[in-house]
Amino acid sequence: MIGIVVKTDPTVSRKADELEKWLSGRGVEIVRKESQPPQLDRPSGKVERAPADLFCILVLGGDGTFLSAVRWIGDQPIPILGVKFGEVGFLAEITEDRLFSVAAAILQGTFTTQPRMRLLVRVIRRNKERAVETVLNDVVINKGALARLAHIETYINDRYLTTYRADGLILATPTGSTAYSLAAGGPVIHPAVPAMVMTPICPFTLTNRPLIIPDAATVTIKQEKRSSDIMLTFDGQQGLAIDDRDTIAVCKSPHPIYMISEPNQPYYDVLKAKLRWSGGRT
């Protein structure tokens, strides 16, 4: 049984119909799921999970669709493949013109997977967990459009680091280093590097720079008193309003995501193409 997660788009839906018919003709049972839009104004809650017996999941759409599919997988070790439609995305492994040739290889079992680190995020208020989420890209603390600078007390392994005065703070995995963190001035981290990156968003103090820390670290975040209009977002898919009563604890998740990869597609070639770097060969 194979899962298909589909972006809500007529072109993508037609291709998904074609893929579903193609797979069914080969005796493959299909579980199809339409990608859900982000729910950034709703509290974190119970999430529907993919059937545990899925052989793999094919994602037709962009990075947002891929992240919603990862959320659907949860902690299950189900391999996943992103198929890009339209604009360049970092999480899609192949383009739509190669969909059926790669799908045929997957049915034959001739594919490899690469584990990608995820983060486990716990939101605690008065010794009770308000939310527990696992993210592939990042967890972000953001102030509202009209709010003053956020004052974000940050601890690493229970030792005080600093209080960021900024529009927000991003904690990203190596996979997520090419997403919001990169746009905020953070570094690109190879997916095999055992690390996470903390990137302040528009910090008031210019010496507050992005910081790369080991993936064995636990980051604890608190808001200063009287903080208001602060939102915590998980992979840009789910949002939770927080205040000074909340403590956010972030560490490496014991459950990575397994991304189906092509053996002859080096990461650096993908990086150069997707960031549109120029330059000749030596």
Secondary structure as GFF3:
##gff-version 3
##sequence-region A 1 282
A	DSSP	beta_strand	2	6	.	.	.	ID=ss1
A	DSSP	alpha_helix	10	24	.	.	.	ID=ss2
A	DSSP	beta_strand	30	34	.	.	.	ID=ss3
A	DSSP	beta_strand	56	60	.	.	.	ID=ss4
A	DSSP	alpha_helix	63	73	.	.	.	ID=ss5
A	DSSP	beta_strand	80	84	.	.	.	ID=ss6
A	DSSP	beta_strand	94	95	.	.	.	ID=ss7
A	DSSP	three_ten_helix	96	98	.	.	.	ID=ss8
A	DSSP	alpha_helix	99	107	.	.	.	ID=ss9
A	DSSP	beta_strand	112	116	.	.	.	ID=ss10
A	DSSP	beta_strand	119	125	.	.	.	ID=ss11
A	DSSP	beta_strand	128	135	.	.	.	ID=ss12
A	DSSP	beta_strand	138	143	.	.	.	ID=ss13
A	DSSP	beta_strand	150	156	.	.	.	ID=ss14
A	DSSP	beta_strand	159	166	.	.	.	ID=ss15
A	DSSP	beta_strand	168	172	.	.	.	ID=ss16
A	DSSP	three_ten_helix	175	178	.	.	.	ID=ss17
A	DSSP	alpha_helix	180	183	.	.	.	ID=ss18
A	DSSP	beta_strand	195	201	.	.	.	ID=ss19
A	DSSP	beta_strand	211	214	.	.	.	ID=ss20
A	DSSP	beta_strand	219	223	.	.	.	ID=ss21
A	DSSP	beta_strand	230	234	.	.	.	ID=ss22
A	DSSP	beta_strand	238	242	.	.	.	ID=ss23
A	DSSP	beta_strand	246	252	.	.	.	ID=ss24
A	DSSP	beta_strand	257	261	.	.	.	ID=ss25
A	DSSP	alpha_helix	267	275	.	.	.	ID=ss26
###
